Amino acid sequence: MRAISTVQIRSSVCPECGRIYVSGGTTTTTFVPKQNQPAADNLSGQNIDTWA
């Protein structure tokens, strides 16, 4: 399985001093099956490194 997480951060403003602060958030994690990876011998020529 492969885990995919999404994080949402909520912020608020202090009414007394006007500062912004993190006031909460939610995290959602879903699990999906891993996709089949091609065999290593089939990856010949698939990766290219470029240097500036």
LINVEN-V771651 format. One record per helix or strand of 3 or more residues. SS is the DSSP state (H for helix, E for strand). FROM is the first residue (numbers start at 1). TO is the last residue. If there is no record, write none. Layout:
# LINVEN-V771651
ss=SS from=FROM to=TO
ss=SS from=FROM to=TO
This chain:
# LINVEN-V771651
ss=E from=2 to=13
ss=E from=20 to=32
ss=H from=40 to=43
